[in-house]
Structures are given as structure tokens and as C-alpha cells.
Amino acid sequence: MFYDEIIYLFLALILWGSWPKAPVLPLGLLGLLFLGKDLLWFLFLHRYLSGARDSLSFTLRQQRLPRLALLFFFVDIALLGIPQRLPGDLWALLFYLHYLLPAWYLVGRYEKRAYLEGLPPGKYLLSQLRLFLPALLPWFLALAGFEVLEALWPGLPDYVLWPAILGLLVILFPYLAVRIWPTRPFPASHLRHSIESYLRDQGIRVGEIFLWLPFGGRVLTAGILGAFPPFRYLLISPALLAALEEDEVLSVVAHEAGHVKRHHLLWLFLFLAVFVVLIYGMLEPSWFLFLALFPRPEWLLTQEFRPQLWPEILLALSLAAAVILYFRYFVGYFLRNFERQADLYALESLGSARGIISSLEKIAALSGLRQAPSWHHYSLAERITFLYEASRHPELIRRHHQNLRRLKLLFLATAILLFSGTSLLNRGSLRKKAMANLVRGVETRAGNNPELLRALGDYLLSHQQEKLAVEVYTRALRKAPDDPWLLNNLAWVLLTARDPEVRNPLLALKLARRAARHLGAPEILDTLAEAYSQNRKPEEACFWASEALEKARRRAKKNLSYYRKRRRKLCSHASSSP
């Protein structure tokens, strides 16, 4: 699996869904800017990749491509506002992928690594896509299923989506991989018999051993997929088999066996699951805590008491930073040491590091990547040096296992503490404190301006702060007693509040009558109809619901269906009354 592509795909989904809405560009201008940006991306890729001097510099540039693709993807979100025209995570997947495809094509065209040179760019692109698809398809399946569930169950929370994606990745990835990737069963031979004997001696069961054939079988690699035996597969590329002797191949198999014996795949899944649960458990309370403690809450809102964009931008960027810090640095540290632990397993199970060292030396010589750094692997040179040291000083092996065991226990203890802490948080109390802080700040700005106070009341009502909204509307009415929208909005809260202590249908009827005398807008007449209905005057309710519908028709209101439903409902009550 490509760790970089998966992490940056995760980032793309977060940014697509969490970035605040900005003004939408005209369609023609949007299309022109989008095509210009894509042309710039292609020209940049051409210059960037063609400028690599050797295999090492080319590999480093290739490793940066997912990050660079995310920058261009970010332009689609932040400047072009494409998520507003194409909402949904499926579009995020497609848009991010459309940056990777030309990148993969041009990587094939300018390839500098000797063992991959000469492969046609189209075949290179197809190999990359096939390599990526087993990780991508579970995302598509989970997202498509989520869209269906959301249509059947509106408001389905996102924390249902991510465990579904992770579960599908764990279950489906190995099965899909060996069917989508170019593979064929490892032929019966003395070498296959030796591999099977070794795995049997180590107590490791695999469903099948495959020859791994991406990029024409030229890649110098091997891998083991799947945490559970029925869907666990060992893959070895023909190029690696051609380069190594039998004892060296067995040492590579021993390295992969080390990942299984040390349960590295299960730990990787645990790292992913903990991150998802913590993000969704801590995101809302952290946001409310920020709002509650922010010293200048008026900066969070516009003059009309609509939310400013910058706090939402800060939240989205904080989420993106959390993904990078957690996976690239925290999980990356574990992955590098898991690789080292797998190398040590080859030394321990075979009794010598000669095979694994010589295999790494050959891979370094053939690839030209001896010093190539990686955030999830130590470089080949570092791995070879450590194996030499571990062979001479066995206490390094014990120390490495011990340190890794302590770190895993520390991770588990920290995760449990964080889970316990988030479960004990009183979200309701934090929400109230956040809203109280906002109210204190914006009341200073609003002063006694009735229009600003009405906007504040509307804002509070949109956040279910009904009692505060009533107080603010009442305060505004003292300054503007004949404002029809103030009268209407206060009446509507008194009619529809979820808190029974806030409801007051009789006062609401008086307010609604006053509002209707000043302004016969459909919304105001609809409130008046509701007030008559709740005061058990169905005939008047039906009359004013019909008037509201007629006014809406004359003014060409878009939501005529709402007024039709209201009239049908209120007039049915009138016809059924004695």
C-alpha cells in the first residue's frame, strides 16, 4: 500500500468536507481557472520530474508528488470553491485522483531508476493505478454506502463512516490486491518448497504465495498482506528473485514473517482506529472549549452575527496538521521501528544476518537508493548498519524489542486515558459556556441597536439557545416596538421552542397580530396562522395559512411547497373541528 497516497487522500477528504463555504465563482470563470490550473500542474510536473539528475533525486521528487498534488487540490477547495458545486466525499476522491494520474504518467516517462527505465509511460500509469486501486475501492464502497445510508437516515454522523472504511480496508484490501494487481501463483519448485517449510516452521499460514508482477515484474520488492490466515498472501517480485540467491530470498521471506509474528498489521489498524475515534471524540468539545475561552469573541462573528470564516479555516487546517503530525511523525516512528524489528526477526529466526544484509546490499546496488530516506522506512544504509551492529552486539536486539514494547504500552495507556477523558466531558455544559462567551462579546458590539440585536437573536436561535434568543428579542423590542420581523421572530420562538418553559402561545398570538398589521409578508402570515392554531382557533388558522400561500405565489417564492403543506395541515384541522 502507498502510505503517502493514503494519508494525503485522507487529508483531501478532511479539507473537502470541513473547509468553510466561500462565494461561488461564475461557472464560465470557474471552468477557465480550473483548466488553467490543470495545465499549470502538468507543466510543473514535466519540469519537476525531467530535472532529476539521478535515481536518488528522482525518487525523492516522486515521493513529494502526493504533497504537491494536495496543494493544487487545495486551490480547488479554498479558491475555486468546487466542493460547493460538487458536494460529497466521492467527488473529493475523484478530484484528488485526477492530480495523481498525470503525475504517474510523467513519472513513467522520466523514470531514472535503472530497473524501471524503458517501461512505456502508459503501462507505468496502469501499473500505478492497479497498485492503488485495492486501497481506493474500499473507500469508494464505504462512501457510496454512506451516501445511501444518509439518504435513508438523514444526519448520519461521520463517525459511522470512518470505522466502515477502516474495516473494509482491513478485510477487503488483501483479497482485492491479489486479484487487481498482476499476480500469478508461485510455481512449484525447490525454492517454493523451502519457503513453505520455513513458514510452516514459524507457525505462519498463508493463503497462497504469488509472483508479484506490477511494472512488468521489475520492482525489487516483496510483501505480506493480510492480518488473518485465510486472506493472508505472500508476494515476491520476479526481479527480486532474479537478483537474489536462495538464502537471500529466504531472509526476505523471514523479514515479512517478522511483520506477521510481531502483529505489525494489527498495530497499524489500531493506530488508524484510535486516531479516528479520538478525532471524532475530541473535535466537538475542543471547538466549544476554544469558543468558551477565546478572549475576544466578537472577532468570531461578522457585524450581522454570522460566523467568520477564519475560525472554520483554522479548524480545517488544525485537522490537516493533526493528520500529518500523527501519521508522518508518530505512526512513522513506529513503522520505521517495525521494519527494524522485522529485519531482526530474519536474524533471529535464521540464526544469522548474512542473508538479509546481502539482500539489502544487492537491492541498494541495483536501485541506486542506498541513502534514500523515507518517513516509514529507515534507509537501506541505516538498516544494513544496524544489522551489523546487532550481529556483533546481541543486547541491541533485546533493547530494541524492549523499547518498542514499552512504547506500545505507553500508546495504549494514553489512548485509554484520552478515551476516558472525552467520555467524561460534559458537552452540553461546554456548549452553553461557548454560547455565553459569544453573547457577552457580541452584546457589547450590538449595544442597543435593534437590527443588530435581532441578528444576534437569530444567531442564538440557529444554535438552539431559545431562552437567550427570547431575552435578546425582548430587549430589541423595547427599542423598536413596531419592527414586524422582531415581533414575528419572537412570536415564532414562543410557538416552536422545544423548552416548554419558553412556549407562550397567547403572547405569541398578540405579537403575530401586531407584526401582520405592519407587514403582510408570507412568513409573518404563516406565524400568525400557527399562533391561531395553537390557540385553538382553527378557522382563523386556515384563513391566514391560505393568505400566506397566496402572498407567496404573488411574490414568486421558491418554497411554495412549504406553504401548500402548511395550508393543507391547518385547514384539515379546521374541517375536522366541531
Wavefront OBJ file of the C-alpha trace (Angstrom):
o trace
v 0.000 0.000 0.000
v 1.250 3.505 -0.737
v 1.312 5.152 2.679
v 1.775 8.663 1.271
v -1.145 8.443 -1.156
v -3.468 7.053 1.530
v -2.523 9.720 4.082
v -2.914 12.570 1.606
v -6.171 11.076 0.379
v -7.353 11.202 3.992
v -6.258 14.849 4.135
v -8.089 15.595 0.883
v -11.345 14.224 2.326
v -10.957 16.256 5.532
v -10.287 19.518 3.679
v -13.086 18.900 1.169
v -15.646 18.376 3.930
v -14.505 20.910 6.528
v -13.398 23.961 4.534
v -15.885 26.856 5.009
v -18.082 27.955 2.144
v -16.857 30.935 0.149
v -18.583 32.999 -2.593
v -19.186 30.793 -5.652
v -17.467 31.848 -8.861
v -19.458 32.122 -12.127
v -19.404 28.799 -13.961
v -17.536 30.121 -17.011
v -14.806 31.762 -14.950
v -14.581 28.672 -12.728
v -14.053 26.401 -15.750
v -11.394 28.694 -17.210
v -9.454 28.912 -13.945
v -9.736 25.169 -13.392
v -8.357 24.322 -16.841
v -5.552 26.867 -16.413
v -4.624 25.339 -13.047
v -4.581 21.826 -14.516
v -2.349 22.981 -17.376
v -0.018 24.576 -14.813
v 0.074 21.284 -12.858
v 1.036 19.327 -15.999
v 3.754 21.823 -16.970
v 5.098 21.833 -13.411
v 5.248 18.030 -13.359
v 7.081 17.991 -16.696
v 9.750 20.431 -15.475
v 9.996 18.989 -11.962
v 10.462 15.342 -12.950
v 12.590 15.906 -16.037
v 15.055 17.930 -13.949
v 16.066 14.976 -11.732
v 19.774 14.132 -12.171
v 19.893 10.532 -10.910
v 17.777 7.763 -9.391
v 18.046 9.142 -5.837
v 16.964 12.700 -6.716
v 14.209 11.290 -8.941
v 12.904 9.063 -6.120
v 12.872 11.978 -3.683
v 10.896 14.069 -6.166
v 8.469 11.237 -6.785
v 7.891 10.896 -3.021
v 6.871 14.571 -2.838
v 4.198 14.281 -5.545
v 1.261 13.395 -3.217
v 2.020 16.537 -1.163
v 2.272 18.704 -4.263
v -0.954 17.215 -5.637
v -2.647 18.172 -2.349
v -1.534 21.802 -2.797
v -3.241 22.008 -6.193
v -6.254 20.165 -4.772
v -6.323 22.811 -2.022
v -6.710 25.509 -4.700
v -9.889 23.721 -5.877
v -11.268 23.935 -2.343
v -10.120 27.281 -0.972
v -10.050 29.485 -4.083
v -12.373 27.859 -6.624
v -14.977 26.611 -4.119
v -15.603 23.385 -6.065
v -17.000 21.452 -3.043
v -19.950 23.877 -3.049
v -20.849 22.862 -6.602
v -19.990 19.178 -6.158
v -20.587 18.266 -2.501
v -19.791 14.771 -1.314
v -16.691 12.762 -0.490
v -16.850 10.745 -3.719
v -16.039 13.923 -5.638
v -13.100 14.543 -3.309
v -11.677 11.137 -4.187
v -12.082 11.752 -7.912
v -10.578 15.237 -7.839
v -7.539 14.145 -5.853
v -7.050 11.144 -8.143
v -7.168 13.358 -11.223
v -3.951 15.028 -9.991
v -2.217 11.717 -9.385
v -2.917 10.266 -12.838
v -0.811 12.743 -14.883
v 1.842 12.597 -12.150
v 2.094 8.824 -12.503
v 2.201 9.075 -16.295
v 5.092 11.545 -16.254
v 6.932 9.542 -13.580
v 6.904 6.671 -16.079
v 8.120 8.938 -18.857
v 11.084 10.376 -16.932
v 11.925 7.330 -14.784
v 15.607 7.360 -13.725
v 15.812 4.081 -11.800
v 17.667 1.593 -13.972
v 15.381 -1.374 -13.274
v 12.288 0.613 -14.363
v 13.710 2.571 -17.283
v 12.227 1.764 -20.680
v 8.769 0.834 -19.360
v 6.176 2.638 -21.555
v 4.516 5.529 -19.646
v 1.024 4.157 -20.351
v 1.953 0.788 -18.857
v 3.614 2.568 -15.937
v 0.427 4.577 -15.291
v -1.721 1.434 -15.483
v 0.573 -0.343 -13.031
v 0.382 2.568 -10.575
v -3.396 2.696 -10.859
v -3.744 -1.050 -10.374
v -1.405 -0.847 -7.397
v -3.531 1.918 -5.863
v -7.000 0.512 -6.640
v -7.194 -2.122 -3.857
v -6.765 0.676 -1.293
v -9.088 3.012 -3.207
v -12.030 0.663 -3.852
v -12.940 0.175 -0.158
v -13.067 3.987 0.147
v -15.464 4.151 -2.797
v -17.583 1.307 -1.406
v -17.750 2.847 2.078
v -18.512 6.328 0.727
v -21.164 5.047 -1.690
v -22.751 3.023 1.117
v -22.631 6.085 3.361
v -24.469 8.153 0.704
v -27.219 5.521 0.563
v -27.482 5.315 4.358
v -27.543 9.113 4.642
v -30.460 9.254 2.179
v -32.333 6.680 4.280
v -31.149 8.090 7.606
v -30.579 11.871 7.357
v -27.975 13.222 9.721
v -25.956 10.012 9.892
v -22.784 11.001 11.807
v -19.371 10.787 10.154
v -18.014 8.584 12.917
v -20.051 5.772 11.322
v -18.226 6.314 8.017
v -14.595 6.061 9.079
v -14.820 2.764 11.013
v -16.633 1.367 7.964
v -13.773 2.492 5.698
v -11.122 1.095 8.027
v -12.974 -2.188 8.409
v -13.355 -2.556 4.658
v -9.674 -1.756 4.147
v -8.588 -4.444 6.613
v -10.964 -7.093 5.256
v -11.004 -6.360 1.538
v -7.561 -4.966 0.764
v -5.590 -8.264 0.697
v -8.337 -10.075 -1.237
v -8.735 -7.268 -3.770
v -4.992 -6.720 -4.089
v -4.075 -10.185 -5.314
v -6.895 -10.045 -7.851
v -6.412 -6.497 -9.132
v -2.616 -6.480 -9.074
v -0.889 -8.538 -11.761
v -0.030 -11.739 -9.885
v 0.246 -15.443 -10.554
v 0.854 -18.354 -8.204
v 4.480 -19.021 -7.366
v 5.394 -22.120 -9.430
v 6.166 -25.408 -7.757
v 9.922 -25.571 -7.229
v 12.627 -26.273 -4.699
v 12.542 -22.585 -3.696
v 8.791 -22.642 -3.103
v 9.173 -25.796 -1.023
v 11.890 -24.091 1.064
v 9.681 -21.010 1.617
v 6.701 -23.149 2.634
v 8.873 -25.198 5.013
v 10.213 -22.047 6.653
v 6.741 -20.538 7.086
v 5.444 -23.821 8.487
v 8.314 -23.989 10.995
v 7.488 -20.417 12.097
v 3.793 -21.248 12.517
v 2.699 -18.808 9.803
v -0.138 -19.760 7.452
v -0.688 -18.020 4.129
v -3.491 -18.499 1.629
v -1.094 -18.502 -1.324
v 2.373 -17.432 -2.438
v 2.263 -15.194 -5.511
v 4.682 -13.789 -8.025
v 4.131 -10.020 -7.903
v 4.173 -8.525 -11.397
v 3.482 -4.757 -11.306
v 5.625 -2.676 -13.662
v 6.359 -5.801 -15.680
v 7.672 -7.564 -12.568
v 10.695 -5.232 -12.476
v 10.227 -3.814 -8.960
v 12.664 -5.167 -6.366
v 10.172 -5.915 -3.623
v 8.273 -8.434 -1.547
v 5.414 -8.132 0.875
v 2.943 -10.000 3.022
v -0.713 -8.898 3.027
v -3.498 -9.676 5.445
v -3.658 -9.998 9.194
v -5.641 -13.263 9.183
v -4.665 -16.591 7.565
v -7.467 -17.223 5.034
v -6.759 -13.852 3.384
v -3.036 -13.602 4.037
v -0.775 -13.708 0.995
v 2.973 -13.637 0.390
v 4.095 -11.739 -2.729
v 7.587 -11.721 -4.278
v 8.560 -9.925 -7.477
v 10.402 -11.827 -10.265
v 13.082 -9.084 -10.352
v 13.881 -9.737 -6.699
v 14.051 -13.493 -7.298
v 16.393 -12.947 -10.236
v 18.701 -10.726 -8.173
v 18.951 -12.863 -5.017
v 20.303 -16.266 -4.094
v 18.036 -18.794 -2.349
v 19.300 -17.998 1.165
v 18.793 -14.280 0.471
v 15.227 -14.900 -0.720
v 14.566 -16.850 2.479
v 15.903 -13.926 4.517
v 13.458 -11.573 2.729
v 10.640 -14.036 3.493
v 11.834 -14.095 7.126
v 11.614 -10.289 7.211
v 7.999 -10.463 6.012
v 7.293 -13.236 8.510
v 8.544 -10.900 11.218
v 5.726 -8.465 10.408
v 3.216 -11.270 10.993
v 4.797 -12.668 14.142
v 5.084 -9.221 15.689
v 1.470 -8.338 14.682
v 2.532 -5.171 12.888
v -0.513 -5.121 10.592
v -2.875 -5.261 13.568
v -0.970 -2.433 15.257
v -1.257 -0.335 12.122
v -5.022 -0.862 12.123
v -5.107 0.052 15.825
v -3.216 3.304 15.134
v -5.775 4.201 12.450
v -8.786 3.289 14.589
v -7.544 5.214 17.644
v -6.930 8.320 15.552
v -10.432 8.253 14.051
v -12.157 7.714 17.403
v -10.104 10.418 19.120
v -10.673 12.947 16.351
v -14.430 12.491 16.470
v -14.465 12.268 20.254
v -12.370 15.383 20.866
v -13.246 17.609 17.906
v -16.560 18.996 19.155
v -15.540 19.578 22.802
v -12.247 21.136 21.678
v -14.149 23.503 19.393
v -16.553 24.511 22.192
v -13.631 24.970 24.577
v -11.976 27.281 22.041
v -15.194 29.319 21.728
v -15.680 29.433 25.505
v -12.125 30.644 26.262
v -11.484 32.914 23.282
v -10.855 36.361 24.857
v -12.345 38.461 22.015
v -15.465 36.548 20.937
v -16.722 39.442 18.779
v -13.870 38.644 16.386
v -15.525 35.288 15.698
v -18.628 36.888 14.159
v -19.398 39.383 11.426
v -21.407 42.572 12.006
v -24.525 40.552 11.086
v -23.578 37.900 13.688
v -22.789 35.320 11.056
v -19.723 33.155 11.781
v -16.438 34.494 10.464
v -14.612 32.220 8.024
v -11.267 32.257 9.791
v -12.230 30.043 12.787
v -13.528 27.364 10.384
v -10.377 27.686 8.289
v -8.309 27.336 11.461
v -10.281 24.217 12.404
v -9.791 22.621 8.960
v -6.059 23.396 8.964
v -5.755 22.052 12.525
v -7.336 18.783 11.428
v -4.946 18.578 8.483
v -1.990 19.286 10.776
v -3.192 16.586 13.199
v -3.234 14.028 10.361
v 0.295 14.952 9.245
v 1.759 15.030 12.758
v 0.087 11.794 13.827
v 0.808 9.673 10.752
v 4.028 11.126 9.344
v 5.766 11.506 12.697
v 4.074 9.405 15.392
v 2.975 6.405 13.310
v 6.013 6.890 11.055
v 8.295 6.337 14.056
v 6.563 3.028 14.815
v 6.634 1.950 11.161
v 10.378 2.544 10.911
v 10.973 0.518 14.054
v 8.569 -2.199 12.900
v 10.746 -2.548 9.783
v 13.818 -2.780 12.001
v 12.083 -5.380 14.159
v 11.227 -7.405 11.039
v 14.887 -7.251 9.975
v 15.865 -8.538 13.429
v 13.341 -11.374 13.114
v 15.204 -12.536 9.995
v 18.435 -12.504 12.002
v 16.854 -14.331 14.966
v 14.871 -16.964 13.074
v 17.646 -17.833 10.604
v 20.474 -17.548 13.132
v 22.437 -15.066 11.044
v 22.057 -11.637 9.427
v 24.205 -12.556 6.414
v 21.251 -13.283 4.136
v 19.241 -10.178 4.947
v 22.340 -7.936 4.800
v 23.454 -9.278 1.412
v 19.905 -8.966 0.020
v 19.713 -5.322 1.149
v 23.163 -4.656 -0.311
v 22.064 -6.031 -3.693
v 18.831 -4.025 -3.659
v 20.822 -0.883 -2.808
v 23.269 -1.515 -5.663
v 20.573 -2.281 -8.262
v 18.247 0.579 -7.285
v 20.844 3.252 -6.546
v 18.820 4.154 -3.439
v 21.235 3.170 -0.678
v 20.917 6.537 1.102
v 17.291 7.316 0.144
v 15.410 8.478 3.280
v 11.820 7.512 3.999
v 9.467 8.561 6.781
v 8.142 4.979 7.161
v 11.417 3.052 6.492
v 14.956 3.630 7.581
v 17.263 3.998 4.587
v 18.900 0.837 3.251
v 22.253 2.054 4.579
v 20.827 2.562 8.090
v 19.189 -0.871 8.068
v 22.418 -2.579 6.978
v 24.478 -0.728 9.595
v 22.046 -1.656 12.383
v 22.072 -5.331 11.366
v 25.872 -5.404 11.510
v 25.760 -3.812 14.974
v 23.031 -6.205 16.172
v 25.055 -9.199 14.956
v 28.078 -8.057 16.965
v 26.097 -6.844 19.998
v 23.029 -9.071 20.641
v 21.931 -6.829 23.534
v 20.824 -4.302 20.879
v 18.146 -6.791 19.788
v 16.790 -7.203 23.299
v 16.909 -3.453 23.880
v 15.061 -2.702 20.636
v 12.249 -5.168 21.428
v 12.017 -3.876 24.983
v 11.845 -0.215 23.978
v 9.217 -0.917 21.327
v 7.155 -2.924 23.826
v 7.250 -0.032 26.304
v 6.235 2.480 23.665
v 3.284 0.336 22.577
v 2.122 0.006 26.181
v 2.506 3.768 26.637
v 0.444 4.335 23.491
v -2.326 2.034 24.736
v -2.380 3.673 28.178
v -2.501 7.157 26.640
v -5.294 6.147 24.266
v -7.346 4.704 27.142
v -6.846 7.871 29.210
v -7.910 10.069 26.289
v -10.960 7.899 25.610
v -11.926 8.089 29.281
v -11.400 11.850 29.337
v -13.516 12.515 26.260
v -16.313 10.281 27.550
v -16.429 12.274 30.819
v -16.625 15.660 29.092
v -19.931 17.460 29.563
v -20.566 18.614 26.001
v -23.791 20.371 26.955
v -22.038 22.471 29.584
v -19.184 23.333 27.227
v -21.669 24.349 24.543
v -23.504 26.668 26.949
v -20.244 28.279 28.075
v -19.209 28.789 24.459
v -22.516 30.441 23.585
v -22.425 32.575 26.748
v -18.961 33.843 25.798
v -20.173 34.702 22.290
v -23.200 36.505 23.670
v -21.076 38.574 26.058
v -18.801 39.677 23.285
v -21.407 40.485 20.663
v -23.747 42.257 23.076
v -21.039 44.861 23.577
v -20.884 45.408 19.823
v -24.666 45.358 19.386
v -25.324 47.849 22.162
v -28.941 48.993 21.829
v -29.116 48.732 18.023
v -32.356 46.774 17.379
v -31.208 45.440 13.994
v -28.013 44.038 15.470
v -29.924 42.640 18.434
v -32.368 40.932 16.065
v -29.430 39.416 14.162
v -27.997 38.230 17.475
v -31.338 36.670 18.408
v -31.484 34.901 15.031
v -27.946 33.586 15.573
v -28.771 32.292 19.049
v -31.932 30.646 17.750
v -29.954 28.880 14.999
v -27.834 27.369 17.809
v -30.881 26.236 19.837
v -30.315 28.868 22.542
v -34.034 29.633 22.866
v -34.102 31.366 26.256
v -31.242 33.683 25.315
v -32.912 34.407 21.974
v -36.154 35.415 23.711
v -34.237 37.744 26.049
v -32.424 39.415 23.163
v -35.606 39.792 21.032
v -37.449 41.289 24.040
v -34.596 43.731 24.635
v -34.658 44.749 20.962
v -38.427 45.289 21.030
v -38.030 47.891 23.760
v -36.048 49.965 21.231
v -38.174 49.109 18.151
v -41.658 48.039 19.355
v -43.169 48.112 15.847
v -40.454 46.173 13.979
v -42.509 43.428 12.235
v -39.599 40.992 11.941
v -38.712 41.325 15.605
v -42.349 40.713 16.525
v -42.535 37.765 14.122
v -39.309 36.095 15.242
v -40.174 36.385 18.917
v -43.652 35.017 18.250
v -42.187 32.075 16.340
v -39.832 31.158 19.212
v -42.710 31.299 21.678
v -44.688 28.925 19.432
v -41.991 26.401 18.479
v -39.496 26.318 21.374
v -38.524 22.833 22.474
v -38.355 24.027 26.080
v -41.960 24.107 27.421
v -41.000 26.914 29.818
v -40.240 29.166 26.848
v -43.501 28.486 24.999
v -46.267 31.084 25.335
v -48.904 30.750 22.547
v -51.152 33.517 23.914
v -48.383 36.146 23.904
v -47.205 34.824 20.548
v -50.678 35.488 19.050
v -50.609 39.092 20.253
v -47.142 39.614 18.797
v -48.047 37.945 15.495
v -51.152 40.135 15.088
v -49.046 43.257 15.615
v -46.470 42.035 13.105
v -49.159 41.293 10.480
v -50.655 44.783 10.904
v -47.298 46.301 9.940
v -46.203 43.860 7.202
v -48.124 41.187 5.295
v -45.137 39.050 4.296
v -45.858 35.308 3.764
v -43.501 34.359 6.620
v -45.323 36.673 9.046
v -48.776 35.420 7.981
v -47.553 31.839 8.411
v -46.520 32.651 12.001
v -49.942 34.215 12.598
v -51.639 31.062 11.268
v -49.579 28.893 13.623
v -50.442 31.186 16.548
v -54.180 30.874 15.854
v -53.822 27.107 15.547
v -52.064 26.761 18.901
v -54.715 28.991 20.497
v -57.424 26.581 19.230
v -58.856 28.837 16.551
v -58.672 26.516 13.516
v -60.838 28.615 11.169
v -58.620 31.675 11.571
v -55.530 29.464 11.245
v -56.809 28.067 7.929
v -57.651 31.563 6.660
v -54.206 33.006 7.371
v -52.415 29.902 6.040
v -54.330 30.419 2.761
v -53.369 34.099 2.768
v -49.709 33.191 3.335
v -49.806 30.811 0.350
v -51.430 33.426 -1.875
v -48.849 36.064 -0.899
v -46.058 33.571 -1.572
v -47.482 32.897 -5.055
v -47.676 36.599 -5.872
v -44.088 37.136 -4.772
v -42.869 34.032 -6.672
v -41.419 32.448 -3.568
v -39.304 29.376 -4.258
v -40.608 27.373 -1.299
v -44.269 27.227 -2.350
v -44.422 23.565 -1.357
v -43.892 24.596 2.281
v -46.870 26.955 2.234
v -49.040 24.350 0.475
v -48.249 21.802 3.160
v -48.958 24.340 5.878
v -52.356 25.251 4.416
v -53.257 21.591 3.929
v -52.337 20.805 7.522
v -54.031 23.796 9.173
v -57.141 23.651 7.018
v -57.567 19.931 7.716
v -57.660 20.842 11.401
v -60.356 23.425 10.631
v -62.561 20.971 8.728
v -62.233 18.336 11.455
v -63.096 20.712 14.308
v -66.697 20.681 15.654
l 1 2 3 4 5 6 7 8 9 10 11 12 13 14 15 16 17 18 19 20 21 22 23 24 25 26 27 28 29 30 31 32 33 34 35 36 37 38 39 40 41 42 43 44 45 46 47 48 49 50 51 52 53 54 55 56 57 58 59 60 61 62 63 64 65 66 67 68 69 70 71 72 73 74 75 76 77 78 79 80 81 82 83 84 85 86 87 88 89 90 91 92 93 94 95 96 97 98 99 100 101 102 103 104 105 106 107 108 109 110 111 112 113 114 115 116 117 118 119 120 121 122 123 124 125 126 127 128 129 130 131 132 133 134 135 136 137 138 139 140 141 142 143 144 145 146 147 148 149 150 151 152 153 154 155 156 157 158 159 160 161 162 163 164 165 166 167 168 169 170 171 172 173 174 175 176 177 178 179 180 181 182 183 184 185 186 187 188 189 190 191 192 193 194 195 196 197 198 199 200 201 202 203 204 205 206 207 208 209 210 211 212 213 214 215 216 217 218 219 220 221 222 223 224 225 226 227 228 229 230 231 232 233 234 235 236 237 238 239 240 241 242 243 244 245 246 247 248 249 250 251 252 253 254 255 256 257 258 259 260 261 262 263 264 265 266 267 268 269 270 271 272 273 274 275 276 277 278 279 280 281 282 283 284 285 286 287 288 289 290 291 292 293 294 295 296 297 298 299 300 301 302 303 304 305 306 307 308 309 310 311 312 313 314 315 316 317 318 319 320 321 322 323 324 325 326 327 328 329 330 331 332 333 334 335 336 337 338 339 340 341 342 343 344 345 346 347 348 349 350 351 352 353 354 355 356 357 358 359 360 361 362 363 364 365 366 367 368 369 370 371 372 373 374 375 376 377 378 379 380 381 382 383 384 385 386 387 388 389 390 391 392 393 394 395 396 397 398 399 400 401 402 403 404 405 406 407 408 409 410 411 412 413 414 415 416 417 418 419 420 421 422 423 424 425 426 427 428 429 430 431 432 433 434 435 436 437 438 439 440 441 442 443 444 445 446 447 448 449 450 451 452 453 454 455 456 457 458 459 460 461 462 463 464 465 466 467 468 469 470 471 472 473 474 475 476 477 478 479 480 481 482 483 484 485 486 487 488 489 490 491 492 493 494 495 496 497 498 499 500 501 502 503 504 505 506 507 508 509 510 511 512 513 514 515 516 517 518 519 520 521 522 523 524 525 526 527 528 529 530 531 532 533 534 535 536 537 538 539 540 541 542 543 544 545 546 547 548 549 550 551 552 553 554 555 556 557 558 559 560 561 562 563 564 565 566 567 568 569 570 571 572 573 574 575 576 577 578
